[in-house]
Structure formats: structure tokens, C-alpha cells
Amino acid sequence: MGINISNFLASKSLSRKMGEFQDLDHIDGLSISSVSANLYNSKRDDLVMFYFRDGANFASVYTKSKILSENIKWNLNQKTQKIFSLIINTRNANSFTGDQGYRSMQHVADTVSKLLNDKQKEDEDEPKIIKSKNIIFGCTGTIGEKFPEEKIKFKIPDLIKNIKYTQNKYIWMKAALGIMTTDTKPKMAMEECKIGNTSVKIYGIAKGSGMIQPNMATTLAYIFTDANISNEVLKKLLKKNIENTFNAISCDGDTSTNDMISIFSTGKAKNSLIKSINDKKVKPFDESLNSLLLNLAKRVVADGEGATKFITINVSNSKTEYDAKKICFTIANSPLVKTAIAGEDPNWGRIIMAIGKSEVDINLNKLSIKFGDLMIVNKGKINSQYNENDAANYMKNSDINISVDIGNGKKNFTVYSMDLTSEYIKINSDYRS
């Protein structure tokens, strides 16, 4: 099955080579399908289904915005131990759509469950009964537009007909392309590890480019594993591991109504069921999950709308992690800092400004700041060896590392961000056109 070239054209990905992406292959118990529901009035894929023919354990983390999209409300209301299908649409956020948007989730779920039950009868020796509550949704796109229920329902039969029981890199790529909005490239990652003596896979895809700020910004990320892990442990692992990954990124400081990360466990690796997060056998999985989430989170930042620089901000030796995190994000979200970096201006005074306005208590005599390996401020004073030309040359790099040493504790935090360019303004000023 080939890649829908319309997706590459629409997403400006033609400069990317297939070989640049990891070789995600098959996960037992999972099937994938992608189609065009013409939501963009084009042939690009905009509707993606993940189907778990025997059901999957799962956990999700959602936006902390006080305004929730209707699909998030639907997901939160489905009290079930197993998910049989995840469906993602682009172009429409199904947010601020009221009763129409929520009823659409019910209608689409009813259609999907009916057709998947038919497929179960056709393909399975012991067909499962799939109910609408076993279906959850991801939506991304414009807020406040009527949800295109009829267009989506019309394509559900094709979506189910196109289900591929065996995946390969191209099918994963097709799915990753199908969930993109303003992204310029698909985002995929993989890890493999062992639980006890059993080898397990962890695969993931994500989308996100703008409206990115912690507490699950305009980010959709979906993680799939063949490990056998209980819902309770999956939830604890997910909550724990987003703190220094997806909750440690910022593109523009805005949080969306639709953000979600979900993890699904098919159990097909047949390791002994992990029922406790304290089980020593889960440690390699825990570490691999963190690596995968950080990989995807960094890809989101690197593909930030209009980004030309990938910025890593590390605050060390702080009294508390909370203080370190606050300083990191004050720097990351400062328009003055972000535009200076876009202009390759080593204006370290803007870093000083951002630290000062964070409202974290600072002992100025212990404060140090570095750009890469260049010491700018040392113990509250400009470094006597500081050279503006060296700093200016450093700012020409595509990866910028800012290190801030507070010097009054032992806690650290790292945040990943991007610069703010005129292209960001261009993208967001005509987003709906």
C-alpha cells in the first residue's frame, strides 16, 4: 500500500525521505486504516482508524483547558475496560459545537460499532461484541465549526474495508500523515524492550505544530504496545512519563481544547500481566516509554509553526523542581527571547529579563548563564572572557542550548521550545483559509 502523495503535497513533506523515519512494523492485535473523507475538499487522508480486534487495555491524559472539545467529553464518559477502536479526524476540532458535536460522536460510534461487529462475524472464530462505548475519538482542526458528521459517517464503510491486519512502515506513515494539520512532517517513533524474558514493542505517532504548551497542548499522541499491562498501570506510567516529555515543551504558550495522549496495550506479547507499577519487570518498559514520548515531543517542537531553531532550556541547581520549571517556561514563552533567537541575536539581557519576571527567588550572586559552552554570566556578573562575536556565531546554529544555574539547590528541569518567526505569523493569520 503506497503513501497518499496528496498528504505530502499538502504537508510540505516532499523534501523528507522515507529513510529518515524509524522502521515501525507490525504489532499483534492492532490494525490500521486511513482514508480521505474530503474534509479539506481534497484527496489527502484526513480520517484514521486504529482497530483492536480483541480489544486493548488503555489509558489517556487530556487537556486541562476548562473548555473541552466534544470528543474529549465523549471519551471521558465512556466507562469501559477495553477499547476496540480509536478514530481520528483532522480539519475539525469538534470544539464549541455543543449538542450537535456530542451527538455526532454518538452517531459515528454507533455506525462504527455496527460495522465492526459485522467484521468480527466475518473474520473471527469467536466474534466479540463491540459497543459504542468501546470507541473513542481524537479530533483536531478549527474550533467552532459544525462537526462534519455526514462526511465522516459516509466514509466509515471504506475505513473498515481498508483495514490492514498487518502493518509496515508505509502504513504507519500513512496514518501519521492522516492526523496532521499545520504540521510539515509526520511524527513517528519506536522502542523495543523486555518485560522479564519477553520482548515487547512500543510504537507511537503524534501531531502538533502550534498551540503547544504544557498540560497537553494542541497535541495528539497515540502509543501502541503489545505488552500485557493493566489499565491502572498504563495510566500511572503515562501520567508519570508525560511530565518531562509532553509537559516539558512549548511552541507558543497556548493550550488547546483537544489535547490528548493515549496508550493502548494489546497484550499479544503474552508477558505475565503487569498489575503494579512497582513490579521490577516493568522498569525497562517505563524507561523505553519515556524515551519514546520524549522523541515524539521533540519532533513536535522541531516542527513548530515557522520554526528555524530548536531550543533546549535547562535550569539547574534550583531549590525546587517547580521553581526550575517555572523559570524554564518563562524563558521559553518570552516573545522577546524567541524573536531574538530567530534573529540570531545573542541578547542575553532578555534571558535575564525572563528569569526576573518568573517571580522565583534568585540569589543574583550565584546566577550563571551559558549559551552552549559559552559562559555569559558567571556568579551574577558578566563573564570577563565573554566575547559577543563568539556568542553571535553560536546563535547561527539550528540547535540552541540555554543553561541557567540558580546555585541555591539541587533540582533541575529541562524544557524544549522553538523560535518565533514571521512565518509563524503568516501561518496563523490565514490558518482557516
C-alpha positions as CSV (number, residue, x, y, z in Angstrom):
1,M,0.0,0.0,0.0
2,G,1.5,3.3,-1.0
3,I,1.6,6.7,0.6
4,N,-1.1,9.2,-0.4
5,I,1.0,11.7,-2.2
6,S,-1.6,14.4,-1.6
7,N,-0.7,14.3,2.0
8,F,3.0,15.0,1.2
9,L,2.0,17.9,-1.1
10,A,-0.4,19.4,1.5
11,S,2.1,19.0,4.3
12,K,5.3,20.3,2.5
13,S,7.0,16.9,3.2
14,L,8.4,16.3,-0.3
15,S,11.9,17.3,1.0
16,R,11.7,14.5,3.5
17,K,13.0,11.0,2.7
18,M,11.3,7.8,3.8
19,G,14.6,6.6,5.2
20,E,14.7,9.4,7.7
21,F,11.9,7.8,9.7
22,Q,12.1,4.7,12.0
23,D,11.1,1.3,10.7
24,L,7.8,0.8,12.6
25,D,6.4,-2.6,11.5
26,H,3.7,-4.9,12.9
27,I,2.1,-5.0,16.4
28,D,-0.1,-8.0,17.0
29,G,-3.7,-7.2,17.9
30,L,-3.6,-3.8,16.1
31,S,-5.0,-2.9,12.6
32,I,-4.8,0.5,10.8
33,S,-6.8,2.2,8.1
34,S,-6.7,5.7,6.6
35,V,-9.0,7.3,4.1
36,S,-10.0,10.7,2.8
37,A,-13.4,12.0,3.9
38,N,-12.9,15.1,1.8
39,L,-12.8,17.2,5.0
40,Y,-10.2,19.5,3.3
41,N,-12.0,19.3,-0.1
42,S,-9.0,17.4,-1.3
43,K,-7.9,13.8,-1.6
44,R,-5.5,13.9,1.3
45,D,-6.1,11.4,4.1
46,D,-8.0,13.0,7.0
47,L,-9.7,10.1,8.7
48,V,-7.7,7.4,10.5
49,M,-8.8,4.3,12.4
50,F,-6.9,2.1,14.8
51,Y,-8.7,-1.2,15.4
52,F,-8.0,-3.7,18.1
53,R,-9.7,-6.9,17.1
54,D,-9.6,-8.4,20.6
55,G,-9.8,-5.1,22.4
56,A,-7.0,-3.3,24.2
57,N,-6.3,-2.0,27.7
58,F,-5.8,1.7,27.6
59,A,-5.2,5.0,29.4
60,S,-5.5,8.6,28.3
61,V,-4.4,12.0,29.5
62,Y,-6.4,15.0,28.3
63,T,-6.1,18.8,28.2
64,K,-6.5,20.8,31.3
65,S,-8.3,23.5,29.4
66,K,-11.6,24.5,31.1
67,I,-13.2,24.3,27.6
68,L,-13.3,20.7,26.4
69,S,-14.0,19.6,22.8
70,E,-17.0,17.3,22.4
71,N,-14.8,14.3,21.6
72,I,-12.9,14.7,24.8
73,K,-16.2,14.8,26.7
74,W,-17.3,11.7,24.9
75,N,-14.1,9.9,25.7
76,L,-14.3,10.8,29.4
77,N,-17.9,9.5,29.6
78,Q,-17.1,6.0,28.2
79,K,-16.6,3.8,31.2
80,T,-15.1,0.7,29.8
81,Q,-12.1,-1.6,30.4
82,K,-11.4,-2.3,26.7
83,I,-11.2,-0.1,23.6
84,F,-11.8,-1.7,20.2
85,S,-11.3,1.4,18.0
86,L,-9.7,4.8,18.1
87,I,-10.8,7.2,15.3
88,I,-9.1,10.5,14.5
89,N,-10.3,13.2,12.1
90,T,-8.5,16.3,11.1
91,R,-9.7,19.7,9.8
92,N,-12.5,20.0,12.5
93,A,-11.8,20.1,16.3
94,N,-15.4,19.4,17.3
95,S,-14.9,22.1,19.9
96,F,-17.5,24.7,20.8
97,T,-20.0,22.7,18.8
98,G,-22.4,21.9,21.6
99,D,-25.1,19.2,21.4
100,Q,-24.6,18.7,17.7
101,G,-20.9,17.9,18.2
102,Y,-21.5,15.4,21.0
103,R,-24.5,13.7,19.3
104,S,-22.2,13.3,16.3
105,M,-19.8,11.3,18.4
106,Q,-22.6,9.0,19.4
107,H,-23.9,8.6,15.8
108,V,-20.4,7.9,14.4
109,A,-19.7,5.5,17.3
110,D,-23.0,3.6,16.6
111,T,-22.1,3.3,12.9
112,V,-18.5,2.1,13.7
113,S,-19.6,-0.4,16.3
114,K,-22.3,-1.9,14.0
115,L,-19.9,-2.3,11.1
116,L,-17.1,-3.6,13.3
117,N,-19.5,-6.2,14.7
118,D,-20.2,-7.3,11.2
119,K,-16.4,-7.6,10.5
120,Q,-16.0,-9.6,13.7
121,K,-18.6,-12.1,12.5
122,E,-16.8,-12.3,9.1
123,D,-13.2,-12.6,10.4
124,E,-13.2,-14.1,13.9
125,D,-13.9,-17.7,15.1
126,E,-15.3,-16.2,18.3
127,P,-16.7,-12.8,17.4
128,K,-16.6,-10.1,20.1
129,I,-19.5,-7.7,20.8
130,I,-18.3,-4.2,20.2
131,K,-20.4,-1.4,21.7
132,S,-20.3,2.3,21.0
133,K,-18.7,2.8,24.4
134,N,-15.7,0.8,23.1
135,I,-15.0,3.5,20.6
136,I,-13.0,6.7,21.4
137,F,-12.1,9.7,19.2
138,G,-9.4,12.2,18.5
139,C,-10.3,15.4,16.7
140,T,-8.1,18.3,15.6
141,G,-8.5,21.4,13.5
142,T,-10.6,24.5,13.6
143,I,-12.6,25.3,16.7
144,G,-16.3,26.4,16.4
145,E,-17.2,24.9,13.0
146,K,-20.1,22.4,12.8
147,F,-18.8,18.8,13.0
148,P,-18.9,17.1,9.6
149,E,-20.8,14.0,10.8
150,E,-22.3,13.0,7.4
151,K,-19.0,13.2,5.6
152,I,-17.3,11.0,8.2
153,K,-20.1,8.5,8.5
154,F,-20.2,8.2,4.7
155,K,-16.5,7.1,4.7
156,I,-16.7,4.6,7.7
157,P,-17.5,1.6,5.4
158,D,-14.4,2.4,3.3
159,L,-12.4,2.9,6.5
160,I,-13.3,-0.5,7.8
161,K,-12.9,-2.1,4.3
162,N,-9.4,-0.8,4.1
163,I,-8.3,-2.2,7.5
164,K,-4.9,-3.8,7.2
165,Y,-4.3,-6.6,9.8
166,T,-0.5,-6.4,9.1
167,Q,1.3,-3.1,9.4
168,N,4.5,-1.9,7.9
169,K,6.4,1.4,7.8
170,Y,4.3,2.7,4.9
171,I,1.0,2.1,6.7
172,W,2.3,3.8,9.8
173,M,3.5,6.7,7.7
174,K,0.1,7.0,6.1
175,A,-1.6,7.1,9.5
176,A,0.9,9.7,10.8
177,L,0.2,11.9,7.7
178,G,-3.5,11.4,8.1
179,I,-3.7,13.1,11.5
180,M,-1.6,16.2,10.6
181,T,-3.0,19.8,10.4
182,T,-0.4,22.5,10.1
183,D,2.5,20.0,10.7
184,T,5.1,19.9,7.9
185,K,6.1,16.4,8.6
186,P,4.8,13.2,10.2
187,K,5.9,12.2,13.6
188,M,6.6,8.6,14.5
189,A,8.8,6.8,17.0
190,M,9.5,3.3,18.2
191,E,11.2,1.5,21.1
192,E,11.7,-2.2,21.9
193,C,12.5,-3.6,25.3
194,K,11.9,-6.7,27.5
195,I,9.4,-7.4,30.3
196,G,11.1,-10.3,32.1
197,N,12.2,-12.5,29.3
198,T,9.5,-11.3,26.8
199,S,10.4,-8.9,24.0
200,V,7.8,-6.1,23.6
201,K,7.3,-3.3,21.2
202,I,6.2,0.3,21.8
203,Y,5.2,2.4,18.8
204,G,3.9,5.9,18.6
205,I,2.6,8.7,16.3
206,A,1.9,12.3,17.1
207,K,0.7,15.5,15.6
208,G,1.4,19.0,16.8
209,S,2.9,22.2,15.4
210,G,1.2,25.2,17.0
211,M,-0.9,25.9,20.1
212,I,1.7,24.0,22.1
213,Q,2.1,24.5,25.8
214,P,2.3,22.0,28.7
215,N,-0.8,20.3,30.1
216,M,-1.3,18.7,26.8
217,A,-1.3,21.4,24.2
218,T,-2.7,21.1,20.7
219,T,-1.0,17.7,20.6
220,L,-2.4,14.3,19.7
221,A,-0.2,11.4,20.5
222,Y,-1.1,7.7,20.4
223,I,1.1,5.0,21.8
224,F,0.7,1.3,21.0
225,T,2.3,-1.7,22.6
226,D,1.9,-5.5,22.5
227,A,2.8,-5.7,26.2
228,N,0.4,-7.1,28.7
229,I,-0.2,-4.3,31.2
230,S,-3.3,-3.4,33.2
231,N,-5.3,-0.2,32.6
232,E,-4.3,1.1,36.1
233,V,-0.6,0.7,35.5
234,L,-0.8,2.2,32.0
235,K,-2.4,5.3,33.5
236,K,0.3,5.6,36.1
237,L,3.0,5.1,33.6
238,L,1.5,7.7,31.2
239,K,1.0,10.3,33.8
240,K,4.5,9.9,35.2
241,N,6.2,10.0,31.8
242,I,4.5,13.0,30.2
243,E,5.8,15.3,32.9
244,N,9.3,15.6,31.5
245,T,8.3,15.0,27.9
246,F,5.0,16.4,26.5
247,N,4.5,18.6,29.6
248,A,8.1,20.0,29.0
249,I,7.5,21.5,25.6
250,S,6.2,24.9,24.4
251,C,6.0,26.3,20.9
252,D,3.8,29.4,21.6
253,G,2.4,29.2,25.1
254,D,-1.2,28.3,24.1
255,T,-3.1,25.3,25.3
256,S,-5.9,23.8,23.2
257,T,-9.3,22.3,23.9
258,N,-8.5,18.9,22.2
259,D,-5.2,17.7,23.6
260,M,-4.8,14.0,24.3
261,I,-2.3,11.3,24.7
262,S,-3.5,7.7,24.8
263,I,-1.7,4.4,25.2
264,F,-3.1,1.1,24.1
265,S,-1.9,-2.4,25.2
266,T,-3.0,-5.4,23.1
267,G,-1.3,-7.9,25.4
268,K,-0.3,-10.1,22.5
269,A,3.4,-10.3,23.7
270,K,2.0,-12.6,26.4
271,N,4.2,-11.5,29.2
272,S,2.8,-12.1,32.6
273,L,0.3,-9.3,33.3
274,I,1.8,-6.2,34.9
275,K,-0.6,-5.3,37.7
276,S,1.6,-2.9,39.8
277,I,3.8,0.0,38.8
278,N,6.2,-1.2,41.5
279,D,6.8,-4.5,39.6
280,K,10.5,-4.6,38.9
281,K,9.9,-6.2,35.5
282,V,8.1,-3.0,34.3
283,K,11.2,-0.8,34.7
284,P,12.6,-1.3,31.2
285,F,9.2,-0.6,29.7
286,D,8.9,2.5,31.9
287,E,12.3,3.8,30.6
288,S,11.5,2.9,27.0
289,L,8.1,4.7,27.2
290,N,9.8,7.8,28.4
291,S,12.3,7.7,25.6
292,L,9.6,7.3,23.0
293,L,7.4,10.1,24.5
294,L,10.5,12.4,24.6
295,N,11.3,11.5,21.0
296,L,7.8,12.4,19.8
297,A,7.6,15.6,22.0
298,K,10.9,16.9,20.5
299,R,9.6,16.2,17.0
300,V,6.5,18.3,17.8
301,V,8.8,21.2,18.9
302,A,11.2,20.8,16.0
303,D,8.2,21.1,13.6
304,G,6.7,24.1,15.4
305,E,5.0,26.5,13.1
306,G,7.6,28.6,11.3
307,A,10.4,27.3,13.5
308,T,14.0,27.6,12.4
309,K,15.7,26.9,15.8
310,F,15.2,24.0,18.3
311,I,15.8,25.5,21.8
312,T,16.7,23.5,24.9
313,I,16.5,25.4,28.2
314,N,17.9,23.7,31.3
315,V,17.6,25.2,34.7
316,S,19.8,23.5,37.3
317,N,20.6,23.7,41.0
318,S,17.2,25.2,41.9
319,K,15.6,24.9,45.3
320,T,12.6,23.0,43.8
321,E,11.7,21.4,40.5
322,Y,8.7,23.7,40.4
323,D,10.9,26.8,40.5
324,A,13.2,25.3,37.8
325,K,10.2,24.5,35.6
326,K,8.7,28.0,36.1
327,I,12.0,29.7,35.1
328,C,12.3,27.4,32.0
329,F,8.8,28.2,30.8
330,T,9.2,31.9,31.4
331,I,12.2,31.9,29.2
332,A,10.6,29.5,26.6
333,N,7.5,31.6,26.3
334,S,9.0,35.1,26.1
335,P,8.3,36.6,22.7
336,L,11.4,38.8,23.2
337,V,13.6,35.8,23.8
338,K,12.1,33.8,21.0
339,T,12.4,36.6,18.4
340,A,16.0,37.4,19.4
341,I,16.9,33.7,18.8
342,A,15.0,33.8,15.5
343,G,17.2,36.9,14.6
344,E,20.3,35.1,15.8
345,D,20.9,37.9,18.2
346,P,22.8,36.9,21.4
347,N,20.7,39.3,23.5
348,W,21.3,37.6,26.9
349,G,19.7,40.5,28.6
350,R,16.3,39.0,27.5
351,I,17.2,35.9,29.4
352,I,17.9,38.0,32.5
353,M,14.5,39.7,32.0
354,A,12.7,36.4,31.7
355,I,14.4,35.0,34.8
356,G,13.5,38.1,36.8
357,K,9.8,38.1,35.8
358,S,9.4,34.4,36.7
359,E,8.8,35.5,40.4
360,V,11.2,32.8,41.6
361,D,13.5,34.0,44.4
362,I,17.0,34.3,43.0
363,N,20.4,34.9,44.7
364,L,22.0,37.1,42.0
365,N,25.5,36.3,43.3
366,K,25.0,32.7,42.4
367,L,23.4,33.0,39.0
368,S,25.2,31.7,35.9
369,I,24.0,31.6,32.3
370,K,25.5,29.8,29.3
371,F,24.8,29.6,25.6
372,G,26.0,26.2,24.6
373,D,29.5,26.0,26.1
374,L,29.9,29.8,26.2
375,M,29.7,31.3,29.7
376,I,27.8,34.6,29.5
377,V,27.1,35.3,33.2
378,N,29.1,33.9,36.0
379,K,28.0,34.2,39.6
380,G,25.9,37.3,38.9
381,K,28.4,39.1,36.7
382,I,29.2,39.2,33.0
383,N,31.9,36.7,32.4
384,S,35.2,38.5,31.9
385,Q,36.0,36.3,28.9
386,Y,32.7,36.9,27.2
387,N,33.0,37.7,23.5
388,E,30.0,39.0,21.6
389,N,31.2,37.7,18.3
390,D,31.6,34.1,19.7
391,A,28.0,34.3,21.0
392,A,26.7,35.7,17.7
393,N,28.3,32.8,15.8
394,Y,26.8,30.3,18.3
395,M,23.3,31.8,17.6
396,K,23.6,30.7,13.9
397,N,23.2,27.1,14.9
398,S,19.9,25.4,14.4
399,D,20.1,23.9,17.9
400,I,20.4,26.4,20.7
401,N,21.1,25.4,24.3
402,I,20.5,27.8,27.1
403,S,21.7,26.7,30.6
404,V,20.8,28.6,33.7
405,D,22.4,27.7,37.1
406,I,20.5,29.1,40.0
407,G,23.0,27.9,42.6
408,N,20.7,27.6,45.5
409,G,19.6,23.9,45.5
410,K,19.9,20.6,43.7
411,K,16.7,20.4,41.5
412,N,16.7,20.6,37.7
413,F,14.3,20.8,34.8
414,T,14.6,20.9,31.0
415,V,12.1,22.5,28.5
416,Y,12.2,22.2,24.8
417,S,11.0,25.1,22.6
418,M,11.4,27.0,19.3
419,D,12.0,30.5,17.9
420,L,9.2,32.9,16.9
421,T,9.5,33.9,13.2
422,S,7.5,35.9,10.7
423,E,6.4,32.5,9.2
424,Y,4.6,31.7,12.4
425,I,2.5,34.9,12.0
426,K,1.8,34.0,8.3
427,I,0.7,30.5,9.2
428,N,-1.7,31.6,11.9
429,S,-3.0,34.7,10.2
430,D,-4.5,32.6,7.4
431,Y,-5.0,29.3,9.2
432,R,-8.6,28.8,8.1
433,S,-8.2,29.9,4.5
